[in-house]
Amino acid sequence: MRALLTAATLVAFVAVALPAALAQRDAPRLTGNDPLPSSASVPSLAEPVTDRGRQMRNYPEQPPVIPHDIEGYQLSLQTNTCLTCHRRQYVEASGAPMVSVTHYQDRDGQMLAEVSGRRYFCTQCHVTQSGAQPLVENLFIDMLEFSAGRK
């Protein structure tokens, strides 16, 4: 009985491992002396759109898009260039909108004096817009249009 179980386990292992090993033969190696494949040229990024001002949001709680170029902005553990304008104490002088009060709450909803570490890296949620042409057709329907059509 034990020999039969061992044989069945071996057959199952070979049935799973062999196709995976054969598939890896076509994949490029990550280590070793194989030469790297020639690199293709990377297309340049589309220019950011910077003249639209604030954009309407498509759904509640959607993070607002960034209506200006952020190239060269530093976002690290030590520095967040976004907060030089958007932090609560700087918005009057900068004219920039203040980050949401939710950014000053910890995970338990307790208010903090500074922006929460969970909300510190702005580009996790907020993105700049570009003039790039869409790769696929956008079939998104705004909530107001959607609910108006359902009446």
C-alpha positions in Angstrom: 0.0 0.0 0.0 2.8 2.4 0.9 4.6 1.7 -2.4 1.3 2.5 -4.3 0.9 5.8 -2.4 4.6 6.7 -3.1 4.2 5.9 -6.8 1.0 7.9 -7.1 2.7 10.9 -5.4 5.6 10.6 -7.8 3.3 10.5 -10.9 1.4 13.5 -9.6 4.6 15.5 -9.0 6.0 14.7 -12.5 2.6 15.6 -14.1 2.8 19.0 -12.5 6.6 19.7 -12.4 7.5 18.6 -16.0 5.2 20.9 -17.9 6.3 23.8 -15.7 10.0 23.0 -16.3 9.4 22.8 -20.1 7.6 26.1 -20.1 10.5 27.7 -18.3 12.8 26.8 -21.1 11.3 29.5 -23.3 11.5 32.1 -20.5 14.6 34.3 -20.3 17.0 33.5 -17.5 17.3 35.9 -14.6 20.8 34.7 -13.6 23.8 33.2 -15.3 25.9 34.2 -18.3 23.2 34.4 -20.9 23.4 37.7 -22.8 20.6 40.1 -22.1 18.1 40.5 -24.9 18.4 43.7 -26.9 16.2 46.4 -25.5 13.5 48.0 -27.5 13.1 51.8 -27.5 10.6 53.0 -24.9 8.1 55.6 -26.2 8.2 58.9 -24.4 5.4 59.7 -22.0 2.6 62.0 -23.1 2.9 65.6 -21.9 0.9 66.2 -18.6 -2.2 68.3 -18.8 -1.8 71.2 -16.6 -4.4 73.8 -17.6 -7.7 72.1 -16.7 -8.0 73.2 -13.1 -10.0 71.0 -10.7 -11.7 68.1 -12.4 -15.1 66.7 -11.6 -15.1 63.4 -9.8 -16.9 60.5 -11.2 -17.9 58.8 -8.0 -18.0 59.5 -4.3 -14.6 59.1 -2.5 -12.7 59.2 -5.8 -9.3 60.8 -5.1 -9.0 64.1 -7.0 -6.6 64.1 -9.9 -3.5 66.3 -9.8 -4.1 69.3 -12.1 -0.4 70.2 -12.5 2.9 68.7 -13.4 4.7 66.9 -10.5 7.9 66.0 -12.3 10.8 66.6 -9.9 8.6 66.4 -6.8 10.2 64.4 -4.1 8.2 61.8 -2.2 10.3 59.9 0.3 10.2 59.1 4.0 11.9 62.4 4.7 10.3 64.7 2.2 6.9 65.2 0.6 6.9 68.1 -1.8 3.1 68.0 -2.2 2.7 69.0 1.5 4.6 72.2 1.0 1.4 73.6 -0.5 -1.4 71.2 0.5 -0.7 70.8 4.2 -3.3 72.4 6.4 -1.0 75.2 7.7 0.2 76.2 4.2 -3.0 76.4 2.1 -3.8 80.0 2.9 -0.4 81.2 1.5 -0.3 78.8 -1.4 -3.9 78.9 -2.5 -3.9 75.1 -3.0 -6.7 73.0 -1.7 -6.0 71.4 1.7 -5.7 67.6 1.8 -8.8 66.0 3.1 -9.3 65.7 6.9 -9.3 62.0 6.4 -5.6 62.3 5.7 -5.2 63.4 9.3 -6.8 60.3 10.8 -5.1 57.1 11.9 -6.6 53.7 11.0 -8.9 53.9 14.1 -10.3 57.3 13.1 -8.4 59.3 15.7 -7.3 62.8 14.5 -3.6 63.5 14.2 -1.6 66.7 14.1 0.2 65.7 10.9 -0.7 63.7 7.8 -1.1 60.0 8.6 1.6 57.7 7.4 -1.1 55.8 5.5 -1.8 58.9 3.4 1.7 60.3 3.2 2.6 59.0 -0.3 0.1 61.0 -2.4 0.7 59.3 -5.7 -0.7 56.0 -4.3 -4.1 57.4 -5.0 -3.7 60.8 -6.9 -2.5 60.9 -10.5 -1.6 63.5 -13.0 -3.5 63.6 -16.3 -1.8 63.5 -19.7 -2.9 64.2 -23.2 -2.3 60.5 -24.2 -4.9 58.9 -26.5 -6.8 56.1 -24.8 -5.6 52.6 -25.7 -9.2 51.3 -25.3 -12.6 53.0 -25.6 -13.8 54.3 -22.2 -17.3 52.9 -21.5 -17.5 54.5 -18.1 -20.9 56.0 -17.3 -21.1 58.8 -14.7 -23.2 58.1 -11.6 -25.6 60.9 -12.5 -26.1 59.7 -16.1 -26.5 56.1 -14.9 -29.1 56.9 -12.2 -31.0 59.2 -14.6 -31.3 56.4 -17.2 -32.7 54.0 -14.6 -35.8 56.1 -13.8 
